[in-house]
Amino acid sequence: MHWTILRNISLLHWAIMDLSWGTPPFLVKRFPFLDWMRGLAVVIMIQCHTFNSFARMDLREGGPYVLSQFVGGMAAPLFLFMAGMTLAFQMDSLERRELNPGRRWLISLRRAGYILGIAFAFRISNWVASLPHADLHEIAKVDILNCMGVGMAALSLAAVFDAKGRARFAVAAALGIAVAAPVVSALPWNGAPSLLREYLVPIAGRGHFAFFPCAAYIGFGLAAGTLVKRTGADRFERLMQWSVLIGFALVFTGQYFSNLPYSLYRQSSFWTDGPTLILIRAGISLLLMSGAYLWTEYCVGAGWSWMQCLGRNSLMVYWVHVMLVYGNTAKALKGWLSIPQTALATLGVIALMVALSAAWIWWKARKAERWKAATTVASGSPQALKAY
């Protein structure tokens, strides 16, 4: 049963992240630094969830636990930022194949629907894994994948523009979402359906992945991905230099305005709907992107990388590690470990996820080689395809 779940996750991952480019998975051009950056987000996420699940309650006011959760707060912005970059790559590929702007928009909208489908499949699988103590309300919980799907649907309109128009639209949309977040949060939501409120504004106790302001990260990622995809190899280092400068500018600008003794908003919270926090985290994302490029391009060889391995299967790792850390499998460890024990558990979970991801990449490579051999050598004969 677990193997079937893993197989379905990987097939969904292929459909959205690989096959949507219009080429078989083994022919898709990848950016190693983006795989490394996504792997870093996975590591940040795993340590955050493991500490949150396993650390003893009496240790949660101390520095190590607080630090783990503070650093873990960057995981979701990174994933949303890179979802925007992936969306930009898909739109760039789509622009080359489809001349009709309306058709491009509909295709991009459909891909956002795929993400929403995965989001509900993820919630349902967690609900099933929690039986017989499952809560039906968990199926409707707004998680990061739900926010990702809704945000991508809203920003799918960028597909109607050319590359320059997409980048400008994405930046304008991201800034608009960030600036409007405190205003939307302060609206009288008491009479609105609770599910609509959870999708649009942050609610204490029901997650922090509302459209306002989290979808802004997707917009910034869409703009960055458009520039990355359209920049030639001879100008790529210059792009990374600009990424560093813009990243620092966003961080320092957000920090400066967050420390002002007055605010333009009647009601705003820095940690939930503050526009300055969005700017700071978007700047950190740009800095990490440049750092990942520097690391993979000049500091390590072209061999196997466990960080890139995690990044190439981030969706599967996300799905499996949540079931492992929060599910009934590790029930005996929840809330019982000391800080050193939790750190060891974190390393163990990361090692398991690296092994799972490496095994899955190996299996997909074998399957791709068999498919390629069957279609190339036999020229697509019915006998060869049947044997495959």
N, C-alpha and C positions, 0 to 999 in steps of 0.2 A: 504493500500500500504506500509506504513512504517513498519507494523508488518511483512509483507511478506519479506521485505528487511532484517529485523532483523533475521528472521527465516533462510533465506538463508546464512547470515553471520555465524550464529551459526553452521549450518550444515557443512559449509566449515571449520570452526574452529575444529569441531569434526573430520572431515576427515583427517586433517593434523596433529593436535596435540594429538589426542586420538586414533582414529581407526587405525592409521598407526602403533601403537604399537602391533596390532594384538589381542587386547582384547576389550570387550565392555567398554564404558567410565566409568561405575561405578566400574570396576575391575582394572583400571589402577593405578599403584602405583605412587603417587605424592610425591615430595619433598616440604614440606611446606615453607622452606626458599627460594626456588626458586620462588614459587608463590608470596611470600612477596616481593622479589627483583623485580619481574616483576611489581607488583603493585606500588612499589616506582617509577619505570620508567614511569608508567602511570601518576602518580601524577606530576612528573617533566614535562612531556610532556603537560599535561592539563594546568598547570599554565603558561608555556611558550607560548602556542597558545592563551590562553585567554588574556594575557597581550598584545601580538602582534596584536590581532584583536580589542580589546576594548579600550586600553589606548589612551588618547589624543595625538596628534602629538607633541604638545609643551612640553610634559612630557617625551619624549623618549630619551632625553639626560641626564636625571637625574639618580641618583643612583639606586632607586628601580626598574625602568624599565630595566636598563642595567644589574642589578643583576639577574633579572628574566630570561633574555635571556642568560646570562652567565651560570647560573645553568641549564637552559633548553638545553644547548648544550650537556649535558651528556645523554639525553633521547635516541637519536638515537644510540650512541655507546652501551648503555645498551641493547636495543632491538636487535641489531645485534649480540652482544656477547651472549645473551641468545638464539637467533635463532641458533647459532653455538652449544650451549649446547644441545638444543632439537635435532639438527641433529645428535649429538654424541649419544644420547640415542636411537634414531631410528636405527642408524648403529649398535649399540651394540645388540639391539634386533634382527636386521636382520642377524647379524653374527651367532646367535644361531639357526636360522631357515634355512638359505640359505648357502650352502657350496660353490656355484659357485661365485667366485669374480666378474666376469663380470656381472652376474645376479644382484648381490648386487649393483654394480655401476649403472646399468640401473634403478633399483628401486629408488635409491637415486636421480638420475637425474630426474626421473618422479615427485618426490615430489617437487623438485625445480621448475619444470614446473607448479605445482599446485599453488605455491606462486606467480609466474609470472601471472598466470591467475587471482588470487585474486587482484593483483596489478592493472591490467587493468580494472577489474570489479569495483574497488574502484574509479579509475579515471573517468570511464564512469558514475558512479552514481553521482559523484560530478558535472560532466558536465550537466547531466540531471537536477540536483537540481538547477543549475545556469540559466536555461532557463527562459526568452527568451534572456538573455544577455550572453549566454555561448560562450566560445572560444574553437574551435576545437583543438587548440594547447595544451589545458590542458589535453587532453586524452593521448597524447604522453609524458607528463612531467615525468621525472625520479624522482620518490619519493622513500621513504625508502623501500617500499615493492618491487619495481623494483630492487633496489640494493640488497636486501635480496635474491630475486630469482636468479639473475645472480651470486651472490657470492656463494650461495649454489650449483648452478650447477657446478661452477668451482671446488669447494671443494668436490663435490660428489665423486671424484676420490679416496678420502680417504677410501671409503667403500671397496676397494679391499685389504686393509691391515688388519692385526690383531690389537688388541687394542693398543699395544705399537707402532706399525708402524703408526697407525692413529694419535696418539698424536704427534709423531715426524714429520710426514708429515704436520700436521696442524700448528705446530709452525713454521716450515720452510717456509710454504706457507704464513703465516701471516707476518713473518719478510720480506720475499721477496717482498710481495705486498707493505708493508710500505716503504721499502728502495727504491723500484723502482718508487714510486709515483711521486716524483719531476722530475725524468728523463722523465717519460711518459708525465707529464704535460707540460714539456718544449719542446716537439716535435712539429714540424710545423703542426698544425691541420687545417690550413686555407682551404685546399682543401678537407678535409674529410667531409663526411656527418655529419650534425649537430647532428642528433640523436645518431650516434655512438660516437661522441665526448662527448655528455652529459652522456652516460652510462659509459665512461671510465675515464674521467677527470672532475674535478669541473669547472663549468662555472658560472660566476657572473650573478645573476638574474634568473637562471634556476635550482636552488636547489644545494645542496651540498652533494648528495648521490651517487657519482661516485664510480665505482669499485676500482679505485686507489684514495684514500687509504682505503675507508670504508670497503671493503671486508676483510681487515685484522682483524677487530673485530670479524668477523664470524670465522676466523681461530683460533684466541685465544680462543674463546668460545668453539669451537670444541675440542681443546686440554683439556680445563678445564672440559668440560662435560664428556669426555672419562675417566678422572681420577676420577671424582665424581661417575660415574656409576660403575666403577670397584673397588672402595674402600669399604672394609667391614666396618660394623658398629663399630668394635673394633678399627679401625684405622682412623675413620672419623675426629675426633677432631685433630689428627696430620695433616691430609690433610688441614684442615682449618688454622692451625698454619702456615704451609708452604705457604698457599695462602696469608696470611697477610705479611709474609716475602718477598715473590716474588712481591706482590703488591707494597709494599714500595720501594723495589729495582727498579722496573720499573718506579715509579713516580720520585724518586730522580735521577735516571740515565737520564731519559728524560729531567728533569728540568736542570740538569747539562749541558748536551750537547746543549740544546736550548739556553743557556746563553753564549756559547763560541763566541768570536768575529769573528770567521771564520767558513766557512761551506765547506763541501765536494761537494756541489752542486753549479752549476753556477747560478741556479735560483730556489728558493724555498720559499714557504710562510708557516709560522708556523701554521696558522689557517685553511688552506685549504688542503695542501698536505705534511705538515711536518711530517716526521717519528717520531720525538720526541713527538709530540702531541698524536700520536697513542699509543706510549708506556705509556705515562702518563695516558691516558684514559683507556687503558687495565689494568694498575695497579689499578686505582680507581675501575674498575669493579670487580677485584679480592677482593679488600678491602670491597666493598659493599656486595659481596657474603658471605664473612666471617662474616661481621657484621649482615647480615640477618639471618645467621645460629645461631649466638650467641643470637640474639633477640628472634627468634622463639623457640629456644631450652631451654633457661634458663630464659628469662625475661617475657614471656607471657604464659598464659595457653593454653590449647588445644581447647579452645572454638572458637567461630566465630571471624574472623578478617576481618575488612573492607578492609585492604590492600591486603590480600590474595584473597578476593572476587574480587577486581579489577584485580589482576594478573591472575586469572583463566579465565577471559574473555577479555584479553587485546586487541585482534584483534577486537572484537565487539565494545569495548569502544573506541578504536582508530577511527574506522570507523564512529560511531555515533557522537562522540564529535567534529570531524572535520566538519561534515555537520552542526552541531548545532552552532559552534563558527564562522565558516567562511561562512556558507550558508546564504540564504535570511531570515531565521527565526529570526536571531538576527541583521538584517541589521540596525535597528534604533540605536543600541548600538555601532556600529563599529566606533572606533576613537573618541568617545564622553565622555568616563568615566575618572574620576580622579583616582589617584592611590588607595585610600581607596575603591572607588566604584569598581574598577577592581579587587581588592583583594576579595571583597564580591562576585563578579560575579564568580571568580575562585572557591571559596568555594561552591557556588551554583551549578556550573557545576560538581564539584567533587561529591557532594551529589547526584545529579541526576544520575551520572554514577554508583555510588555505589548501588543506588536503582535499576537501570536497571540490573546491573550485579547480584545482589542478587535475583531479581525476575526471571532472566533467569536460574540461578543455581537451584532455587526451582522448576521451571517448568521442567528442564531436569531431576532432581532427581525423580519427580513424574512419568515422562514418562519412565525412566529407571526401576523404581519399577514395573510399570504396565507390561513392557516388560518381566522383570524377572519372575513376578508372572505368566504371561501367558505361558511362555516357561517351567517353572519348574513344576507348578501344573498340567497343562494339557499335559505335555510332548510333546508340539509342535503339538497338534491336530489341524486340519484345522478349527474347530469351534472356538477354543480359539483364534487362530491367526486372524480369521475374526473379532471376537469381539474386539480384540485389535486395 
